[in-house]
Amino acid sequence: MPHSHTAEGDRKAARGGVLRRLGEWCARHFVIVIVAWLVALVALQVISREFGGEYSDNFSLPQAQAQKGLDVLKAHDPQAGGYSSQIVMHDDQQPLTALSSQMSTTIADLEKLPHVLSAQNPLSAPATPSGQKNVGPLSDDKKTAYITVRFNVQPSTLGDDYLNGVDTAVQPLRSAGADVEYGGPLGELARPSADDRVSELIGFGVAVIVLLVGFGSVIAAVIPLLSALISVVGGLAILGLLAAAFTFATVSPTLATMIGLGVGIDYALFMLTRHRQNLIDGMDPVRAAGQAASTSGHAVLVSGCTVIIALAGLSASGVSFISLLGVAAAVTVVSAVVGALTLVPALLGFIGRHIDRFHVRTPIAETEAGAGDTPQGTWHRYAQRVERRPLSFLSAGVAVVVVLAIPLFSIQLGHIGDGADPTSFTDRRAFDLMSDAFGPGSNGPLTVVVDQTNVPQSQRSDLASKAQQSLDKVQGTAAVTPLTPTQDGDLLIGTVYSTVSPQNAKTTDLTNRLVDDTLPDVVQGTDAKGYVTGTTATQVDFRDIVASQLPVIIAVVVGLAFLIILAVFRGLLVAVKAAVLNVLSIAASYGVVVAVFQWGWGGPALGVHGKVPIESYVPMMMFAIVFGLSMDYEIFLLSRVHEAWVRTGDAKGSVAHALEITARVITCAALIMVSVFAAFLLSDNIVVKMLGLGLAVSVLIDATVVRLLMVPAVMTLLGRHAWWMPRWLDRVVPHIDAEGSKAGARSAS
């Protein structure tokens, strides 16, 4: 039953009219708009190169016990409280003791470098006591050693040029025939800069093929790619400027590129498809572009806001590192929306009626039938089959999602260590040398700090003895160094080495055992405080904080998305269905990521060495991004279902109608986004690989299993009840018109 026109409808029409007028103006004045975009792009690039900041993984967790321990250490022993990194040496031909003079020269030159607090000479370090495992700094065969360099800042923030001084300092050792590798933060600093151009080219290449096969028109294939590219380049320049004021992670530009290209192509494609249908229906190019902006432009605006809101939900984590990753992705989403609403209409106005002039097959647009027409397309016939057997299709979809989600129940969050990197990275080679000579735990030592400032002198000896005995008995340790007091005597400092690598779950368990059980028992009954600090302990704290906040993020993002769907479509069950199905699809993509990386099913083929934990913040990022992106397809499909329902009152027929006119464009858009994300599997950064695979799989599942099986089946089963809305709720929830249908209808009349 058609809805009556109301004052609310007038307001919707006014909003739709704004987008229509914007689209028509951009199409009519295409020269001004295109030139303005190009000038802005060049200006942003110049300004960003001149004033833009650097990306860095330097972040702190002020409330974490590891950070508190580091602060205490700095206050009492500044040299011991800095940020450490290892320089690892190995010589197969001669013992390193034969390079004593070169080692002394290297140590002296390292200590002269800016920001260096100290450098430990491994040849003058005390020998390992008999019967105790040798954890360095000099191996038993004297062929491997490491210099521990302490800095007053995080070395990874010092910039590539800083390595020139380090290279000069270690040159005497290299000239004498020793292999020298950089571990830890210095090794991260020495990694080659990320180059995503190959991934971008592959993504673009697949997108061209998909668009040509799906729609036939060459120009129609180029416009979404050109618009997305210009929008992303502009967004990245803005991100560079923001990096001058905020500390964005090194993965930020890659993440922003992935998301920006994906949504940029999608949004432009949805606009273009509606525009071409308008041309086929007899509109002139300017009016067709305005109509596309009024209808699909509304959906783009709502979808873009949904993605941005989902990314903003990451701020609920309370961790600035993660919040800023969400900001980085949101920047290119904003630029993609602006590009779709202004640059795309301008390009369409420039092309005019020649959009299908060059084609590889008969061009195809929407097969949008009017209220009295009977579509007979493949997708309509498919929808009719779903209508006849909705429970069968829903069961099949649920079965696929559940099977894929099974690995999720064994997920292990953690930090991916250097041992999983390619052997071309110096930090990976340093990791291997350390593991072979001193055991895998040598790559992630845990620094134990006992603050006995408020403990009377008469009790300190007993406290030190009790602490040492307790540490020696802790399970999972390969070695424990003697606790030594600082010069002021207020701190006891020792080092605990795990039996396994830093990324292993047993190291995480060891760290938590020390923090939660061992040290509290040691200081019980005294005024002392115990901490476990160092890089590995900080990573464990970060992992625990993120894991505890993941349910909060999920609740916030799902809640916001639920409210948006409710406001757009005025159907309580539709909103519930959207939230539940999207959560199921994300769970399935989590399961695939766990199977590939944590279980090792295909990890080596992707260039990952061995089995690795799931980087602690990847599930959180995936959830926000995927939930936002999946709402794109939800909104574009449901807006057409709702549009037909409002016009005809036929709940089941509206589902078939919507599938008929959106399945092709949604399928093509999803294939493009999958190819863009999957292309980033070529990255050397394992976190980028995880995100690329997770996002690609989730979009694929969402656009196939969810959108083609589960959504039509559920909507058919719900029938007219899908659009039920309690009156009290209808009054409270604001109205959002997803496709500006009323405005669109007016402009077309």
LINPE-V440801 format. One record per pair of residues at least 4 apart in sequence whose ideal C-beta (glycine too) atoms are under 6 Angstrom apart, sorted by the first residue. I is the first residue (numbers start at 1). J is the second residue. Records with the same first field share a line. If there is no record, write none. Layout:
I=J ; J
This chain:
1=649
3=646
5=9
8=735
9=742
12=737 ; 742
13=742 ; 743 ; 746
16=294 ; 740 ; 743
17=743
19=293 ; 294 ; 297
20=290 ; 293 ; 294 ; 747
22=293
23=289 ; 290 ; 293 ; 345
24=28 ; 286 ; 290
25=29
26=33 ; 342 ; 345 ; 346
27=286 ; 289 ; 345 ; 348 ; 349
28=286
30=34 ; 346 ; 349 ; 350
33=342 ; 346
34=346
37=343
41=234
44=48 ; 234 ; 237
45=237
47=51
48=52 ; 237 ; 240 ; 241
51=244
52=240 ; 241 ; 244
53=243 ; 244
55=243 ; 248 ; 250 ; 252
56=157 ; 247
57=156 ; 249 ; 250
58=154 ; 157
59=321
60=67
61=67 ; 541
62=67
64=541
65=531
66=533 ; 537 ; 538 ; 541
69=449 ; 531 ; 533
70=533
72=451
73=80 ; 81 ; 449
74=78 ; 81
76=486 ; 488 ; 490 ; 491
77=81 ; 486
79=117 ; 118
82=117 ; 150 ; 151 ; 152
83=151 ; 154
84=148 ; 150
85=149 ; 155 ; 184 ; 185 ; 186
86=146 ; 148 ; 183 ; 184
87=147 ; 182
88=146 ; 181 ; 183 ; 430 ; 433 ; 434
89=145 ; 173 ; 178 ; 180
90=144 ; 179 ; 433
91=96 ; 143 ; 178
93=177
94=98
95=142
96=142 ; 145
97=142
99=103 ; 176
100=123
102=172 ; 173 ; 176
103=123
105=172
106=169 ; 170 ; 172 ; 173
107=119 ; 121
109=169
110=116 ; 119 ; 149 ; 169
111=116 ; 119
113=165
115=151 ; 152 ; 153
116=151
117=150 ; 152
118=150
119=147 ; 149
120=148
122=137 ; 138 ; 145
125=137
128=132 ; 134
133=478 ; 479
134=140
135=438 ; 442 ; 479 ; 497
136=146 ; 438 ; 442
137=145 ; 146
138=145
139=143 ; 144 ; 437
144=433 ; 437
151=155
155=185 ; 186 ; 189
156=185 ; 188 ; 189
158=162
163=167 ; 190
170=180
171=175
173=178 ; 180
174=180
181=426 ; 429 ; 430
182=186 ; 187 ; 190 ; 426
183=187 ; 427 ; 430
187=426 ; 427 ; 430
190=426
191=425
194=254
196=200 ; 254 ; 257
198=682
199=679 ; 680 ; 682
202=679
203=675 ; 676 ; 679
204=225
206=675
207=225 ; 265 ; 672
208=221
210=214 ; 668 ; 671 ; 672
211=215 ; 221
212=221 ; 360
214=668
215=220 ; 364
216=359 ; 361 ; 362 ; 363 ; 364
217=356 ; 359 ; 363
218=358
219=351 ; 355
220=272 ; 355
222=226
223=272 ; 347
224=265 ; 268 ; 269
227=268 ; 339 ; 343 ; 344
228=261 ; 264 ; 265
231=264 ; 335 ; 336 ; 339
232=257 ; 260 ; 261 ; 264 ; 332
234=335
235=260 ; 331 ; 332 ; 335
236=253
238=331
239=256 ; 328 ; 331
242=246
243=248
246=324
248=252 ; 324 ; 328
251=255 ; 687
252=328
254=688
255=328 ; 329
256=260 ; 328 ; 329 ; 332
258=677 ; 680
259=329 ; 332
260=264 ; 332 ; 336
261=676
262=673 ; 676
263=267 ; 333 ; 336
264=336
265=672
266=669
267=300 ; 336 ; 340
268=272 ; 340 ; 344
269=669
270=296
271=292 ; 296 ; 340 ; 344
273=366 ; 665
274=292 ; 295 ; 296
275=288 ; 289 ; 292 ; 348
276=365
277=365 ; 366 ; 368
278=283 ; 288 ; 291
279=288
280=365
283=287 ; 288
285=349 ; 352 ; 353
289=345 ; 348 ; 349
291=747
292=296
293=297 ; 345
294=740 ; 743 ; 744 ; 747
295=739 ; 740 ; 744
297=341
298=738 ; 739 ; 740
299=303 ; 635 ; 636 ; 639 ; 738 ; 739
300=304 ; 340
302=635 ; 738
303=632 ; 635
304=333 ; 337
306=564 ; 628 ; 631
307=333 ; 628
308=330 ; 333
309=560
310=557 ; 624 ; 627 ; 628
311=326 ; 329 ; 330 ; 624
313=553 ; 556 ; 557 ; 624
314=322 ; 323 ; 326 ; 624
315=323
316=552 ; 553 ; 556
317=322 ; 549 ; 553
320=324
322=617
338=342
339=343
340=344
351=355
356=363
359=363
366=661
367=375 ; 377 ; 660
368=661
369=373 ; 375
371=647 ; 648
375=380 ; 660
377=660
379=659 ; 660 ; 663
380=656 ; 660
383=656 ; 659 ; 712
384=656
386=393 ; 712 ; 713
387=652 ; 716
390=394 ; 713 ; 716 ; 717
393=709 ; 713
394=710 ; 713
396=709
397=705 ; 709 ; 710
398=402
400=705
401=584 ; 588
404=588 ; 591 ; 592
405=587 ; 588 ; 591
406=591
407=591 ; 594 ; 595
408=587 ; 590 ; 591 ; 594
411=594 ; 614
412=505 ; 598 ; 613
413=543 ; 547 ; 614 ; 616
414=503 ; 543 ; 613
415=503 ; 539
416=420 ; 503 ; 612 ; 615 ; 686
417=501 ; 502 ; 503
418=427 ; 428 ; 431
419=431 ; 501
420=608 ; 609 ; 612 ; 686
421=425 ; 428
422=684
423=428
431=443
434=438 ; 442 ; 443
435=440
438=442
439=478
440=500 ; 501
441=478 ; 497 ; 498 ; 499
443=502
444=502 ; 536
445=495 ; 497
446=496 ; 532 ; 534 ; 536 ; 537
447=495 ; 533 ; 534
448=494 ; 496 ; 532
449=491 ; 493 ; 531
450=467 ; 492 ; 528 ; 530
451=491 ; 529
452=460 ; 463 ; 528
453=490
454=527
455=459 ; 460 ; 526 ; 527 ; 528
459=463
464=483 ; 492
466=522
467=483 ; 522
468=483
470=518 ; 522
471=480
472=480
474=518
476=499 ; 506 ; 510
477=496
478=497 ; 499
479=497
480=496
481=494 ; 495
483=492 ; 494
484=493
485=489 ; 492
486=491
498=507 ; 510
500=504 ; 506 ; 507
502=507 ; 536
503=613
508=540
511=532 ; 537 ; 540
512=516
513=517
514=518 ; 519 ; 532
515=532
519=530
522=530
523=528 ; 530
532=537
533=537
543=616
546=616 ; 617
550=620
553=620
554=558 ; 623
555=559
557=624 ; 627
558=579
561=627 ; 631
562=575 ; 579
565=569 ; 575 ; 578
566=575 ; 733
567=733 ; 734 ; 736
568=736 ; 738
569=574 ; 638 ; 642
570=725
571=722 ; 723
572=725
573=718 ; 722
574=722
577=714
578=634
581=706 ; 710
582=627 ; 630
585=701 ; 702 ; 706
586=623 ; 626 ; 698
588=701
589=694 ; 697 ; 698
592=697
593=597 ; 690 ; 694
594=598
595=599 ; 601
596=601 ; 602 ; 603
597=603 ; 612
598=614
600=611
603=608
606=681 ; 689
608=686
614=618
615=687
617=621
618=622 ; 690
622=626 ; 694
623=627
626=630 ; 698
630=702
631=635
633=637 ; 666 ; 707
634=638
635=639 ; 738
636=662
637=658 ; 662
638=642
639=738 ; 739
640=658 ; 661 ; 662
641=654 ; 655 ; 658
643=741
644=648 ; 654 ; 657
645=654
650=654
651=719 ; 720
652=716
655=712 ; 715 ; 716
658=662
659=663
662=666
663=667
670=699 ; 703
673=699
674=678 ; 696 ; 699 ; 700
677=692 ; 695 ; 696
678=696
680=688 ; 692
681=689 ; 692
683=688 ; 689
688=692
690=694
691=695
701=705
702=706
703=707
704=708
705=709
706=710
707=711
710=714
715=722
718=722
725=729 ; 730
729=733
740=744
